Amino acid sequence: MAAILGAPKVLLESSSAIGDALVCARRWDDPLVYEELRILLGPDDQSAQQYVQSIRQRLVENYIRAPPLCGVEEIDFYD
């Protein structure tokens, strides 16, 4: 179906450097990726938990902002 519709018209904003690296939008040797990995996999569990909570919050905020943009693109596409 993606081939029929083409590339996504609305992309969610980046929520983390690690997430970007997972989808090949950032290199794994990027200093921001290293920093996030250091926090996430480091010895301080509280810092890791705070990191995860902040990423979850960013994901929610990005998701909430996306539907209005998606609706406009769908109307344009199917009209």
MODELLER restraints for C-alpha pairs under 7 A, 6 or more apart:
rsr = mdl.restraints
at = mdl.atoms
rsr.add(forms.Gaussian(group=physical.xy_distance, feature=features.Distance(at['CA:9:A'], at['CA:73:A']), mean=6.81, stdev=0.5))
rsr.add(forms.Gaussian(group=physical.xy_distance, feature=features.Distance(at['CA:10:A'], at['CA:69:A']), mean=6.71, stdev=0.5))
rsr.add(forms.Gaussian(group=physical.xy_distance, feature=features.Distance(at['CA:10:A'], at['CA:70:A']), mean=6.15, stdev=0.5))
rsr.add(forms.Gaussian(group=physical.xy_distance, feature=features.Distance(at['CA:12:A'], at['CA:62:A']), mean=6.06, stdev=0.5))
rsr.add(forms.Gaussian(group=physical.xy_distance, feature=features.Distance(at['CA:12:A'], at['CA:66:A']), mean=6.65, stdev=0.5))
rsr.add(forms.Gaussian(group=physical.xy_distance, feature=features.Distance(at['CA:13:A'], at['CA:62:A']), mean=6.18, stdev=0.5))
rsr.add(forms.Gaussian(group=physical.xy_distance, feature=features.Distance(at['CA:14:A'], at['CA:20:A']), mean=6.66, stdev=0.5))
rsr.add(forms.Gaussian(group=physical.xy_distance, feature=features.Distance(at['CA:15:A'], at['CA:55:A']), mean=5.99, stdev=0.5))
rsr.add(forms.Gaussian(group=physical.xy_distance, feature=features.Distance(at['CA:15:A'], at['CA:58:A']), mean=5.64, stdev=0.5))
rsr.add(forms.Gaussian(group=physical.xy_distance, feature=features.Distance(at['CA:15:A'], at['CA:59:A']), mean=5.91, stdev=0.5))
rsr.add(forms.Gaussian(group=physical.xy_distance, feature=features.Distance(at['CA:16:A'], at['CA:55:A']), mean=6.53, stdev=0.5))
rsr.add(forms.Gaussian(group=physical.xy_distance, feature=features.Distance(at['CA:17:A'], at['CA:32:A']), mean=6.03, stdev=0.5))
rsr.add(forms.Gaussian(group=physical.xy_distance, feature=features.Distance(at['CA:17:A'], at['CA:33:A']), mean=5.02, stdev=0.5))
rsr.add(forms.Gaussian(group=physical.xy_distance, feature=features.Distance(at['CA:18:A'], at['CA:33:A']), mean=5.35, stdev=0.5))
rsr.add(forms.Gaussian(group=physical.xy_distance, feature=features.Distance(at['CA:18:A'], at['CA:36:A']), mean=6.80, stdev=0.5))
rsr.add(forms.Gaussian(group=physical.xy_distance, feature=features.Distance(at['CA:20:A'], at['CA:26:A']), mean=5.26, stdev=0.5))
rsr.add(forms.Gaussian(group=physical.xy_distance, feature=features.Distance(at['CA:21:A'], at['CA:27:A']), mean=5.60, stdev=0.5))
rsr.add(forms.Gaussian(group=physical.xy_distance, feature=features.Distance(at['CA:21:A'], at['CA:28:A']), mean=5.67, stdev=0.5))
rsr.add(forms.Gaussian(group=physical.xy_distance, feature=features.Distance(at['CA:39:A'], at['CA:47:A']), mean=6.34, stdev=0.5))
rsr.add(forms.Gaussian(group=physical.xy_distance, feature=features.Distance(at['CA:39:A'], at['CA:48:A']), mean=5.52, stdev=0.5))
rsr.add(forms.Gaussian(group=physical.xy_distance, feature=features.Distance(at['CA:40:A'], at['CA:48:A']), mean=4.50, stdev=0.5))
rsr.add(forms.Gaussian(group=physical.xy_distance, feature=features.Distance(at['CA:40:A'], at['CA:51:A']), mean=6.85, stdev=0.5))
